[in-house]
Amino acid sequence: MTEQSLNRNHVILVVDDDHPVLEAISAQLDACGYTVVTCLNAQEAIDKYQSTDIDVILTDIKMPGLSGIELAERIHALNADVPIILITAYADIKTAVDAIHGGAFDFITKPYKFDYLKESVKKAIRFTEMVRHEKDYKRILEEEVRQKTKSLSDMSREFIVRLTTVAEFRDEDTGAHISRIGLYAKEISETLGMPFDFIDRISLAGSLHDIGKVGIPDSILLKPGPLTKYEFEIMKTHTTLGAKVFAGSTHPTIQLAESIALNHHERWDGKGYPRGLQGDAIPIEGSIIMLVDQYDALRSKRPYKPAFEHEAAYKIITTGDNRTAPTQFSPAVLNAFIKKARIFNDIFDVNQDQL
């Protein structure tokens, strides 16, 4: 492939209000194989630049309306990287300084030698190609990072899903229950106006709230009747055991899972466990999972209790019964639950284990 055919891939925008000069420069560049676009004034050049893929701009300085220097400033406001070569018949120090401040790639005085102009255009083309290669390289790197980040995210999600399966094997809770916890938590978090990253993480980490139950003996975990005081003390350790499973991680989702495992039985009134935290001392993720887990437990059948319909579960949480009181829930979380109660019912009805 010849140099002329290679140059056809590059577009030069030439701007000059002197029509004979414009034609002369255009003819010379065309003879070198460049694709040449011409304009008689700066405003026309701006419009042409915005509608055409331009590699280099070659412009006179002294023109009616906007000058070549003003044109350079306008173009560089759109794209700071496009090289602009300024040509003038009235060279002086001030004009040269203004040209440099305007971001000129090169500065040529009339009458010019075409060999110099040709070499200046070649350097400008090389600069344009270098900038494009750099941008392409950055785009490739960004895409690789995006793909690797997505792969890690997908792997993290799969890991969490598989880890929740371990909890299913050791507990009366089913896979559907675990899935519902994440969905409930997402609704509450959105209503509270939590950041997107938090909402995404809690929908995953919330399903791991009871992972510590893998360390509770079957005789206690699967006991069909009420637990003794001693057995209940053992059962309560599933919070600290769960936190130990996730302790020391630098991954935000795992860190959130640690907090949830530890705090999802803390109560707003200070009567929860394992630390008896009260009010705002309880991390918000713990307060969210505490309420949604309570709702799902009320809706689900257990060896020691029947399943409640949505209306009954809603009433127990919002007004209380002999075991539950509204004061044990964060007021903000409780209010969010009230707003999303109908959606909670839908989540429960739709997400059931397949027989």
Secondary structure, 3 states (H helix, E strand, C coil): CCHHHHHCCCEEEEECCCHHHHHHHHHHHHHCCCEEEEECCHHHHHHHHHHCCCCEEEEECCCCCCCHHHHHHHHHHHCCCCCEEEEECCCCHHHHHHHHHCCCCEEEECCCCHHHHHHHHHHHHHHHHHHHHHHHHHHHHHHHHHHHHHHHHHHHHHHHHHHHHHHHHCCCCCHHHHHHHHHHHHHHHHHCCCCHHHHHHHHHHHHHCCHHHHHCCHHHHCCCCCCCHHHHHHHHCHHHHHHHHHCCCCCHHHHHHHHHHHHCCCCCCCCCCCCCCCHHHCCHHHHHHHHHHHHHHHHCCECCECCCCHHHHHHHHHHCCCCCCHHHCCHHHHHHHHHHHHHHHHHHHHCCCCC
